[in-house]
Amino acid sequence: MTPAKSLSVASAYWPLLEVMADKQLVVTVYEMRDLLEKYVPKEDRPPQMILALFEECGILERSPVSDSEWELVHAFGDFFRHLSNRQRLSSPGILVSILEDISYQTEELQKAIAANSPDLVIARCKAVRDRLDEVRHVSESRHAAVIHEVMKIKARTDRRTVHERYEFISDMYLHHIEPLRSIINPGGEMDKRLSELLLVIKKGLADFSNDPIAPEMLTRLGSAVIRLEKETLAYFSAAFKEVLPLYNQLRHDAHLARAVSKQLDAVSREGCGPLAKLLQDQMPISRWRAEYLFSSGTMEDYLSSVSESVQYVPEPLVISAASGSSANRYIDPFELLDKVNESKPIGDTLRWLFEAFPDKTEHSVLAAFQEILQNDIQYEFESEIASHVVGLATYHYYPLRIEI
């Protein structure tokens, strides 16, 4: 059976297979008959023939428990869940293993650069790029799975009790979100691996500057690394913001429900007497009386004058720029790229930016420098450190050269 035929069969029975993937169903002949009547009512063939067709296409396989039961093949299950945004939560260990392989591929890329072999460098770049795409897929799938589960809990479609919801979200927070934070946050495992890879890419760009293909592959690989860092951090931040408030709320609800259940159980067994005594001991009726009151006209006049006095407000230490100068604090990226293309070649990009945009702030010029690094522009760092004085600041840096 060809892959095209398998996909054709899967598309014809899409609603049925999507339900099986979402609920992780293991079906028998009788259950398949019910699913066909509900999701594919126009199907005339018997369920035994449909099961045989699915098995032939590699969509279903016999259960290891019984030969009369079938379950969805793992790859097809992931495929259906991916297209319906209903991915399952994967273990953080999967991400760690991919990062370890990226570290290994980085070492191999470094060896290829040291051996001065452009063909081997290109091959290693492709291998590293594949592993980076795997990390992106895992990160995106995990984010979609978290959002899917959170939405089910918020919509109350999961049919769980308060305690079951709390146990589920607690397990998600403690065993998925927290371990992932230690991996993705700055200084974590991913940051270290990708920083090592960027250093190797920089070395390769310097060594293969005259090669026709290798620099382009290395530059694209560097752009993929930067995109991966942005996307994984964005996906994790979005999932964390969804899970943490829900975790705190369900923990409060679960503790409250447990306390109420305990008190109701005591009332059902012993009546209201113990509850009334508990309330009296813990929340007794308070009594108060006024003491140390005074009546003094002099004091009253003094307090009145204090309340009406105007306090001196010192001048601020830092005076913000006028609102009319806000336009000078932003460099339009499209205008920036047009100006770069017009001015090529550029020997020292940072110095050129300060000279090309003299009315912009230092912050805007540095932001424009970062924008150039993130775009698909052919550039190369010089090996000698240069200095440039701007106002009271002196910049020491490796000049960035942009060729035609």
N, C-alpha and C positions, 0 to 999 in steps of 0.2 A: 504494500500500500504506500503510495507516494505521499509526501507531506502536503501537497496541494489537495489530494483527495481527503486526507484527514481533516484539514481545515475546512473543506467544503462540508463534510459531515458534521463537524462541530458547529458551524454556523447555522445549519439546518435545525439543530436541536439546542440552540444557544440557551433559551430560558431554562430548560431542564438541567443542563450541565452547570449553569450559573448557580442554581439552587443547590446542587450537589457540592459545588466548590465552597459556597458560603457556609453551608451547614455541615460540611464534611460527612456527608451521608455515605453509608454502606448499604447497598440495595440488594434485594432479592428479586426474583422474577415477579412476585406479586406486588412488591413496592414499585418496581419499574412500570407495571401496568397502571398503577394509580398515578404516577408522575406523568405518564404519557397522556392519560385522560385529562389531566389538569392543565398541562403546559403545551402539549402537542395533540389537540383533540382530533385533528384531521389525519393522524397516522393510522393506516389500515393494517400494517404489519404487526404480527404478535410481538410481545416483549422479548421472547427468547431470541428472535431474529435481530432485534435492535441491540440487545446485549452482545450478541455475536459480532455485529457490525462494529460496535464501539471497541470491542476487544481486538478485532482485526486491525482497526485504525490506530491502536495504541492509546486510546482515550481512557478506557477502563481496563482494569486487571483484576484477576480473581483475588479475593481476600486471603491472607495467610491463615486465617482462622477456619474458613470453610470454603469448599469449592462451589457452594450454591450462593455465595455472596460476591458482589463486585464493588470495587472502590475506584475512585478517580486516580489516575496516574499523577504523581506529584508535580511533574512539569506542567501538565495541563491545568491542574488546580491553581498553581501560581499564575498561569497565563490568564485564566478567567478572573481571578481575584484582582489581578493588575488592571485589567480593562474595566472592571466595575468599581475600582478604588476600594476594595475590601480586603486588602492584604492582611496577612497574619503577622503578629509581632514576632520578629526573629531575635535570637539571642545576641547580646553585644559581642559574644565571642566570635561570631561570624565576621564582624567588622575588624576585630583584632587580628584574625587570621589573614584577612585581605591586606591589612596594613603591614603585616610581617612579610607577605609576599612582595609588596611594593618596596620594602626595604631591601629584599634580596634582588629584585630587578634593578633597583638603584645602584647596588654594588656592581651588578653585571654591566650596567650602562657606563659606570665609571671605568671599569676594566676595558670596555670597548673604546672609550675616549683615549685612555692611556695607550692602547694598542694602535691608535691612529687609523682605525678602520671605519670609514664612513658607512659602508654597507651594514656592518654589525651595529653601529650606532643607530641607524634607521630602524633596524629590526628590533632593537631594545626599546626604542621610543614607542613603537607600536605595541609592544608587550606591556609597557608601563601604562600606556593610554588605556588599554583594555581593563587593567586593574583599577584605574581611576574611575572608569565608567561603572565598574561593579560597585565601588563605594558609593557613587552617586545613586545607583539603583537601590542599594540597601537603605540608604538614608531617606530617599523619597518614599520607598515602600513602607518603611517604619513610620514615617510621618503620616502617611495615608491610613495605616492601620490604627494608629493612636487616635486620629481624628474620627475615624469610623466608630471605634469603641466608645469614645467620649460622647458622640452624638447619640448613640443608642442609649446610653445611660441617661443623658439629659432628656431625651424624648420618652423615656420609660418604656421602650420597646423591647428591652432585654429580659423582661419578666423575672428579674432578680429581686430578692428582698433587700432591705436596707443593709443588713449585715453582709450579704453576698456581694452587693455593689461595693461596699467598703473594702472587703477582702480582695476583690478583683482590682480595684483602682490602686489599692495599697501595694499589691504585687507588681502592678505596672510601674508605679513610681519607684519602688525600692529596687526592683530587679531589671528595669529597662531604662528609665529616665536617669536615675542617679549614676549607674555605671557608664551610661553614654556621655553624661556631662564630663566625667573625668577623662574620657577619651577625646572629646571634641574641643573642649575649652582650650584657650591659649595656654601653652606649656604642656599640654597633654600628649598622648601617644601620636595622634594624627598630626598635630603641629610639628612635632619633632621629625616624623618621617617625611612630611612634605617640605620642611625646611632643608633637610639633607638633599632631597631631590632637586630643589631649586638651586642649591649650590653646585651640584653636579651639572645641571643644565647651563648655568652661567659659565662654568669651566669649559663645557663643550662648545658653547658659542664663541668663546675666545680662541679655542684651538682649531675650529673648523670654519673660520670666518670666510675662507676662500673656496669652500666646497659649494657646489651648486644646489644641493638638496638638503644636506644635514642641518644647516642653520634654520631652515624653514621648519623642519620637523621638530627641532629642539624648541623653537619659539612657540609653536602650536602646543607643544607639551607643557611649556611654562604657563601659557594662557589657560590650559585645562586645569592645571594645579590651582591657579588663582580662582577660577570659577568654582572648583570643588570646595575650596575653603569657604567661599561666600555662601554657597547653597547649603552645605551641611550645617553651618552655623545658623542660617535662617530657618531651616527645617527643624532643628533642635529647639530653637527659641520659640517657634510657634507651638510645637508640641508641649514644651515645658509650661508655656502660658495657659494652655488648655487643661493640663493635668493637675497642676499644683492647686489652683482654686477649688477644683472638684474634689481633690484629695482632702483638703482641709474641711470642706463642707460635709463630705460623707463621713469623715472621722467624727465630726461634731454630732451629726445625725445618728451615727451608730452608737456613740457613747450615751446620747440622750435616750435613744430607744432602749438600750440595755438597762439604764437606770429606771426608766418608767416601767419596763417589764418586771424588774425586780420588786419595785414598790407595789405594783398591782398584784403580783404573786403573794406578797406578804399580806395585803389587804384581803385577798380571797381566802387565805388560810386563817388569819387571826382577827379579821375585822378592821375597823377604822381606829381602834384604840392605839395601837403602836404608831400609826401614822400621825395621829393627833399629838401624841407625846413627842414624836420626832420633830414636828413642826414647832411645838412649844419650846423644845430645848434649843433648836438651831435658829429659830426666828422669833424670839420673844417680843412682846409688845414693848416698844420703847417709850420712855417717859422723859420729859425735858422740863427745865425751868430756866428762866432768865437770870443770869448773874452778872455782876460787874458792869451794869448799865450806869451811865452817867448823864447828867444834865448840866451843860456848861455853855453859856452863850459865847464865851471867848473861844472855846475849842470849836464850836460850830462855825463861827466867823472864819477861823483859820482854815478849816477844812474846805469851806466854800471858796475861799480865795485860791487855795491850791488847785481845786478842780477847774477853776476858770483861767489859770495861768497858762501861758503859751511857752512850751519848752523850745530851747534853741536847738536847731538841727544843724550839725556840722556839715560842711561841704563834703561831697563824696571824694574818696581818694582816687577813684578812676572815673573819668568822664567819658561816657559813650559817644561814639561818632554821631554827627548830625544825621537825621533821617534822610536828607537829600543825598548823602554820600553812600547810601546802601547799594546803589547800582555799581559802585566801584569795587564792591567786595565779591563780585561774581564774574567768572569768565565762561561764556557760553561754549560748551564742548564742540559744537559744530563750527563756530567761528575759530576756535583753537585749531581744529584739524585742518581747516582751510588755510590758515596762516602757516601751519607747519609745512603743508604740501607746497605752498608758494615759496617758502624760504629754504627748502632743501638745496644742497646739503647743509646741515647744522653741526658745527664742531663741538659746541658746548651748549647743550639744551637748557640747562638751568640758567646760565648767564644770558642766553638768548631770550628766555621768558621774561626775566627782569627788565631787559632792554625793550622787548616788544610790547610789554604791558606796564609802562612806568606808572600809570595811574591806579593800578590795582594794589591791594594789600599783600603782604608777604604770605599770609594764609591762603589767599586766592591763587598766588603764583605756585605755591607748593602743591595745592590741590590740582592745578593744571598739569604739573609735572607728573603727579600720580596718574592722572587721566591718560597721559601719553604712554606711560608704562603698561596700562591695561588695554590699550587698543592694539590692533593688528598693524603695528608700525615696525619696520625693520630698524633696529638700533643696536648699538654695541657700546660697552663701557671701556673707557681708556684704562690703562694699567697704572698711570701716574696720578697721584692725588693733586687736585687744584684747589685754590681758595678764591672766595669772592666775598667782598664786603658790601653789605646792604644796611645802611643806617648804622645802628649800634651793634649789629650782628655780623659775625664772620662765618661763612659756610666753608667747610672742608669736605671734599667729595671727589669721587671718581667721575670725571666728565662723561656725559652720555652723548654719543655721536650718532646722528641720524643721516643715513646715506640716501641717495636718490632712489 
